[in-house]
Amino acid sequence: MTLRHYPFSINNDTFEFSIVSGTVLSTDQRSDTRVWGGGATIVVDGTGGGGTTIDSRVDVVCDLWLRADNGQEHHFRFNQDIPLCEGHRLYCIFLSGRDLNTQQKFETAYSVFDASVNKCWHLGGVANAVKMPKYVSGGDWFFGIVLTFFFGIGLLLLAWLISLKFSGRPSTEGAKRIQSALLSGIKDHHQKLIDELYSVYQLQKTEAVAAVR
């Protein structure tokens, strides 16, 4: 698969958008409804009662066949409603980086951009990939204080928590703010990329029309 790479940094964290671009050959979309539930009926002396609960979920599957700019054909599958049209100019965008918590490398499908209609669909996988950094929660402090008060052994835990705090590990709210700021920064870089891709597409379309004339 031929990819174009767009690296960027937010604070000290490095990420990269990778793009497969080409022309939509065909698409196929279907919806599968899953239904599950249960219940029970109790009868006592001829009198019965009970209840039944039914839940359902609609799963959307979108299959996309794309002819990339180098002539190769690729198949993508997304669990999301993405109405696409044959012949449109399309960009499949992936995000890679390192997770804030485990520092393990991740890669996730980020968005699909149809330049022919200037429409972008976010795929939602980034929130699961960019988890919060390790933090010291209020529950950790409470647990340490309780152990200290009742058993004394909590002094070791409190000492450990204090050392983590002074080492720069954030609180729960601090970790949430770090994650939120990072996701916002990624979104801003993505929008700049979309604007650039659309500008290039518009220029290419104008040049193609001029060449025909």
Secondary structure, 3 states (H helix, E strand, C coil): CCCEEEEEEECCEEEEEEEEEEEEEEEEEEEEEEEEEEEEEEEECCEEEEEEEEEEEEEEEEEEEEEECCCCEEEEEECCCCCCCCCCEEEEEEEEEECCCCCCEEEEEEEEEECCCCEEEECCCHHHHCCCCCCECHHHHHHHHHHHHHCCCHHHHHHHHHHHHHCCCCEHHHHHHHHHHHHHHHHHHHHHHHHHHHHHHHHHHHHHHHHHC
